[in-house]
Amino acid sequence: MRCNMARMKRLQISLEPELDHQLEERARLEQVSKAEVVRRSLKEQLKPAVRLEDDPLFQMFGTGTGEGLKPGENIDEIVYGRKADRH
């Protein structure tokens, strides 16, 4: 990915020495600048989250016919057929 420096905003950050070392190693392995590793990482981290309504698992909620747990029931007993270890 080529970046257009004219469109970039300059940013200065402070890193712990170990994090800077990890960043340097990743940049060396990927044969890119440390700034490029930071940009890629930020793009990945800041991707918009999937809206809950669009999550296929969320869409399954409410589709069951069960009545839920009754008072005193334990989900582990239902799922695993045994009493859960209490700590």
N, C-alpha and C positions, 0 to 999 in steps of 0.2 A: 504494500500500500504506500503510494507516494503521497506526501503531504504538501500542501501549498502553504509555505511559511507566511505569505502575505495575509492569509486568512486565519492564522493562529493567534491566540492570545497568550502572552508570556505569563508564566506562573512560577513562583518560587515556593518550594516546599522543604520541610526539614524531615529527615528520616533518621531512625536509629541506625547505628553502624551495621548491625546484622541485617536489617531490612535493605539497606543500601547494597550490601554485599550480595544478597539474594537477587536484587534487581540487576546488578552488574552481571551476575552469572547467567541470568535468564536472557539478558540482552546479548551476551556473548554467544550463547547456545543458538539463539534465533537469528543471530547476525543482523541485529538492528540496534538502534540507539536505546538508551535507557528511557528517554522521553517517549519513544514509540511503544515500549513495553508498558509504560504508565498509561498512555492513551488507550491502548488495546484493553488493558485491565479495567480502566474506568468505563469504557464503552460497554464492556460485558457486565460490569457491576451495576451500571446505571440504566440498563435496559428496562423499559417499562414492565412492570409486573403484569402477569396475566390477570385480567379482571376476574374476580371470584365467579361472577355469573357465566363467564366463558370457560371455566375449568370443568372438564368432563366429569371429574369426580364429584364436584359440587352439584352438578346437574342430577346426580343419582340420589341426593338427599330427598327424602320424602316419598321415594318410590316404593319403599318396603311396606309390608302389611303387618309387621310386628307391632307389639304394644310397648316395646322398650323394657327396661329392667323394672322389676317389681321391688318394692322396699326390701332390703336385706339380701338381694341377689348380687352376685359378684360377676363381672364380665369375664374374669379369668376362669371361673368355674364353668361358665357357659361355653366359652371358646375352647378351653383346654380340658374340661372335664375333671378338674381338680381344684382344691382350695389354693388360693394364691398365698405365697409366703408373705407373712407380715413382718416388717422390720421394726 
